[in-house]
Amino acid sequence: MMKVIKITGDSLKWEDCASFEELPADHVEIDVVWSAVNRADLSQRAGVYPPPPGASDILGLEVSGRIAAVGKAVAGFEPGDEVCALLTGGGYATKVMVPAVQVLPVPKGYSLKKAAAIPEVFATAWLNLYQEADLQPGERVLLHAAASGLGTAVIQIATAFGNPVFATAGDEEKLEICRKLGATGTWNRKDGSFVDAVKSWGGVDMVLDPVGGSYIKEDQEVLSADGRIILIGLMGGRSAEVDLGLMLMKRHRLIGSTLRSRSVEDKGSVMQALYRHVWPLLVAGQIEPMIDSTWPIEEVEDAMAHVAANRNTGKVLLKIAE
């Protein structure tokens, strides 16, 4: 037996569940120590973001823990190894099975707690900055909801790779943290439109937008020729006004991007890119995941409410075991 978080009506229950029957040859089994709350978990719980076909319907898109078993075709991992993993689901549990290509060793010097804050946000940051947007050295980034777990990762990675960041968020405390992490331009969304401030900063070559809605039209206004808007969320709504004339004349691209529904091969490629390019920066202390708070798994409802209310700056972690 194992324990998992089950969605029961409007409640989340920490309950017993049958364990896995057989470990696929290319998977590893992990005894989970930490998981984390992502906005995708909130959307799935609300019934608007179902897991991809074949994925676990248990919440949780990342974990850290210890290898419990390895499949016959897996090389490079042994039982007892401390690892972190990107999941398609299943993280709110005492055990998880995951393709080995989505698993990485905990960065040297990192605790399992700290490592749990890496997989989802750093993979999402790398995917969208350097694969979807194909950022080149010196190109500039506009980042919305910049004090989230993802935002704090994006600021650090982009800055480390020579891409200046303009950050928007909802209060001055969060913006001060963004500046400390490396953002060289900031704007409080409660002060109105960000357009003039971003133009004064010099405009941008890419927007990473988890908001959508009315932000899309304003994103276009600050985007340079050949600029890219990477849409990764719909916090501001599913409908937007797009200036097609501006898109045509300036060769703008509006790209929708999700990580969860990608193939195992794609996720493995992102994780290997992280291992090559980002792990050395983590080990050297040049960048690090920002942790807002930790909660026991039994208090997952409170942790999710904390995220839903935008009270977090950085990652919200769930402790599952010692």
URTA-V489911 format. One record per helix or strand of 3 or more residues. SS is the DSSP state (@ for helix, = for strand). FROM is the first residue (numbers start at 1). LEN is the number of residues. If there is no record, write none. Layout:
BEGIN
ss=SS from=FROM len=LEN
ss=SS from=FROM len=LEN
END
This chain:
BEGIN
ss== from=2 len=7
ss== from=11 len=7
ss== from=27 len=11
ss=@ from=39 len=7
ss== from=62 len=9
ss== from=82 len=5
ss== from=95 len=5
ss=@ from=100 len=3
ss== from=103 len=3
ss=@ from=112 len=4
ss=@ from=119 len=14
ss== from=141 len=3
ss=@ from=149 len=12
ss== from=165 len=5
ss=@ from=172 len=10
ss== from=185 len=4
ss=@ from=189 len=3
ss=@ from=195 len=7
ss== from=204 len=6
ss=@ from=215 len=8
ss== from=223 len=9
ss=@ from=244 len=7
ss== from=253 len=4
ss=@ from=264 len=14
ss=@ from=279 len=6
ss== from=291 len=6
ss=@ from=297 len=12
ss== from=314 len=6
END
